[in-house]
Structures are given as structure tokens and as C-alpha cells.
Amino acid sequence: MMTKLSIKLILGFITIMAISFMISFPVTLFFGNSAIEDELRSSQKSIAQSILQLNAQTQLTIDEIIHITSNFMYTVREVETLDKDYVTNTQLDAIDKGEIISIFKSASRRFDTIFKVGDSYIIIDLNQESNLFATFKLRTGFSLFLFIIIGCLLVIATAKLIVKPIVELSLATKKVAKGDFDVQLDYKRQDEIGDLAQNFNLMAKELNSMTYLRRDFISSVSHEFKTPLASISGFAKLLHKDNLSLEERKEYTAIIIEETARLSKLSSNILRLSKLENQVIMEQKVKFSLDEQIRKCILLLESQWSKKDLLLNIDLERVHFIGDEELMQQVWINLLDNAIKFSLPHGAISIILYQTPHCITVKISDNGIGMDTETQKRLFEKFYQGDRSHATSGNGLGLSLVERILQLCEGSIRVESTPNEGSTFTIELPI
């Protein structure tokens, strides 16, 4: 089945060939006819010279010489006089002086050679049955026509080869539009269409990956909400019992309050992350002391690191930064909270801040449980938690928030970690 693109390619080729034919045919005839004229002139002059030599060197009569020199292509004839409409006075004078004259009549496509022998004139012209000019024109036209036909057949085959991957790409695009992201194009030629096919395959893989992440996201959200809700529902039912002691009631009530706070924090983080993902630039930029902000965040988390009896090594240079002060506070609280959470009792946390001519660098290190390579790769995914047992509190959104905030302020974050040795988060901010 011919596609629209194939038809356009073929019609375009035929149009080009037709224009080329209309231009090349007259040009070919012009130069071809000139070559034929030169060849005829040379051949007829050679016959004329042969007749003159035979007449001078033999005893043959003119009729005998004419009979000998005539052939299938040329007719040799003797005339007594020349019509004035046939030759000009100048040409006639030249002939009478013994010159061999060639005459070409373009209207009749007639080419004659005339010379004088004794009192008679000898005319050598083309045999009426041998029209070289018409034959040349016919053969040239047929050759060009055959060239166009063969060219059309070849371009049809070529057009199908060119259009085939485009048709496959169109069908694959329709499948993607219907939600089938597993489709892949098997086209490995090193050309522009090959690049397009490779980019399409990459796009399909990315969309498939995004679909997986979306499903994983929904599953994770459902799990994160379901767990505290089930806990709240279960302990609320227990509180209906009349035989509970005061201590049990307080314990169950505390758990409900804790799970409620967990739900509230989860909802807040989801809303905050959703807002940040749709945000393109920092809305409220102010100049503030970055070292003082980090110190305040450390103090806000004092109860947590004091409970574990952690040693804090703080080395903060005086640095000012222009950005959203509230969002940057979220970055330090999340990173410090993680460092405390995954540190072992009596461990140590290092917080370093310094400025170079190129950027502002913050390093937060702990000597806690560390992370394996797989955890480091997925650390910034939404709802991903390296602690699959959920032994530590959290919902897997903190580092996603951190990464997005740093992206908005054109910063970056990277992690280096070794299991059972600790982790180091390095944050770089623009000056």
C-alpha cells in the first residue's frame, strides 16, 4: 500500500525528471546534430576528393565513377546546372573555381556537398531512405523516456525503503498514545531516521519508567496512609473497652496522637513536594546568614541528638546566601534529622560550611549505619526508604524535597556512603 509520503516522493521525482527531460532533450539534439553535421561534412568531402582523384588518375567516365562511389547512405548525382535558389552566387563562384562546398538547409534538414568536374556539377547528398537526424532524434527521445521509466521504478522501490521506518514509527507512536510503553523500534541504520528511532526508543523507555514510578508512587502513598490509619483505627477500638487501665489508655492515646502527627506530616510533605514540582523559580529570595540558619536548625533538633548522646563537630564559616530562607531551612532540618536518625548512640555528626570562589559547600556527615549502592541510587526517589523494615520513622519524602529545593536554587546534592561506616551529604549552592 502506497503511503502519502511515498506518493509525494514519486510525484516529486517524476516532476524533476520531466523538467530535466524538457531541458536536456533540446540541448542533446542541438549538440548531437552539430556532431552529425560535422561527420557528414567530413564524410562527403572525402567522397568528393575520391571522385576527383579517380577522374584525374583513371580513364573511367563520370557515370562509372558515380556508380563506384555511391553507397547506401549517400547519393552521388551529376547535374549540368545549379538552381540559383539552391546555391548563392558566392558559393557558385567558389564551385566554379574548383572548391568543394558544403551546403546545409536547416528547414529541410538537408546536407549536400557540391563540386565541379569538367563542365558538370557533382552533388553528394544523403540518401532519402537514410535520415540520420530523424533516427538520432528518435533514439535520443527513446533513451531519455526509458531513463525516466527506469528511474520511476527505482524511486518507487527507494521510497518504500525510506518511508517504511517512518510508517513503523507512526504505528509505534499510536501504540504509545494508547499507553503501550514497551514498544521498541528495530532500526539501527546510521542516519537521521536511525537517530529518530533511537530517540523514540529512549522516550518509550523513559515513559515506561515514569509509569512504573507513578504506580510505585500510588502504591507507596496508599501504604503510607494505610499503616497509620490502621493503627489509629485499631487503638481507637481498644479505647472503647471498659476494662482498660489508666496507663493502657494513656499508652493507646499517645500512639493515636503519634500516628495522627505522622499522617499530618505526610500530607504536608506531599502538598509541599507537589507545589515545589510545579514551581519553576524561587519566589521569595532574600539575603540571609547561612551559618546562623544551620545553627538554629541544630538547636531545633537538640532533643533528638541529645537523646542519642551524639557528638556534634561544627565548623561553619560566615557565609551569606540569597534564596528562599524558609525552603533552605527545610533542607537542613531534613538532612540533620536523617543524620541523627541513622546514627548509633554515642556516635558523631560533622557539619561543615565553607565558601570557595565558585560555590558554597555544606557537608553533613555521620558515622551511622551507612547505605549500600542500591540505596544510594534510589535515595532521592519519592517514598523510597532504605530501611525497608520501617524501623525508623519517616515517609521517604524528605530527601525528594531536599533535591527539588536545591534544583530550584540551582544547587546540587550528592551522597557518599559505606555500610556500617556512615554517610556524607555534600550540598553545593551558587554564589
Salt bridges, closest charged atoms under 4 A:
ASP38 OD1 - ARG41 NH1 3.18
ASP96 OD1 - LYS116 NZ 3.53
ASP112 OD2 - ARG110 NE 2.72
ASP125 OD2 - ARG77 NH2 3.29
ASP125 OD2 - ARG110 NH2 3.67
ASP191 OD2 - ARG189 NH2 3.50
GLU224 OE1 - ARG262 NH2 3.50
GLU259 OE1 - ARG262 NH1 3.57
GLU277 OE2 - LYS382 NZ 2.74
ASP291 OD2 - ARG295 NH1 2.95
GLU292 OE2 - ARG295 NH1 3.31
ASP309 OD2 - HIS346 ND1 3.02
ASP337 OD2 - LYS341 NZ 3.79
GLU381 OE1 - ARG378 NE 3.04
GLU428 OE2 - ARG414 NH1 3.45
